[in-house]
Amino acid sequence: MTEPRTATRFAVYLCPPGDSPYYRAGSELLGYDVREGRELPLPSFLRPEDQTDAGPYGLHLTLVEGFTTDPAWWPEIEAEVRACVACLSPGAVLTLTGGRVEAWDDGTTWVHRFDANTPLTVLHTLLLARLARFVTASPFDGKEDEYGRPFERARMALLRTPRGLDSWQPHFTLVQPYGGDDASGLRERLERLTAAHHTQTYRSVSLFERREGETRWRVRAEVPLGGER
């Protein structure tokens, strides 16, 4: 049995700077500014029920899933994230290229999909492996029937997630779960929103948390590359 959805959870994401046009546009689309911790009005072409899954997270790209943890481990989790980031070579940057809008899950999930450079893929793998020991429950617990292939079972046993590694699909979720009847219009709007942002570079990762009893996420710490604080 999985723990309640409102239990304490951690995640490691890429989150655009708060003053970037992409962050502002994405936050307005999701109806939530995760850096400021405030709700925003949704655009007129979306209903509240179109963003019930994606909205509470804010704009982010997942490096490590939102796992349940013991809140007493927060200092160790943050120290581990900083140690992993410090392992990258001097001058490394985290680059996303090839941005494109894709519809997943029969058109209910709309994402801004990317390809990751080598430092980003390495960091994703290192963080996933090193943080698994802090996981007390996974969003994938109890879903063995959905993820029953041998490599997925091996990942679940070792990393508590069937996703990532060599099948990682870096993306920002823009709309989920879309239930409207204008998929072509939504695609056009999302393609306009993302057109100037198909290549992105990051010099930090964000440690996210969702506190016990809360439904929305927040940024707990920003961890810059190069060992800076």
ABEGO torsion letter per residue (X at the ends): XBBBAABBBBBBBBBBBAABAAAAAAAAAAGBBAAAGBBBBBBAABBAAAAAAAAAAEBBBBABBBBBBBAAAAAAAAAAAAAAAAABBBGBBBBBBGBBBBBBGGGABBBBBBBBBAAAAAAAAAAAAAAAAABABBAABGAAAABABAAAAAAAAAAGBABEEAABBBBBBABOBBABABAAAAAAAAAAAAAAAABBBBABBBBBBBBBGBABBBBABBBBBGGBX
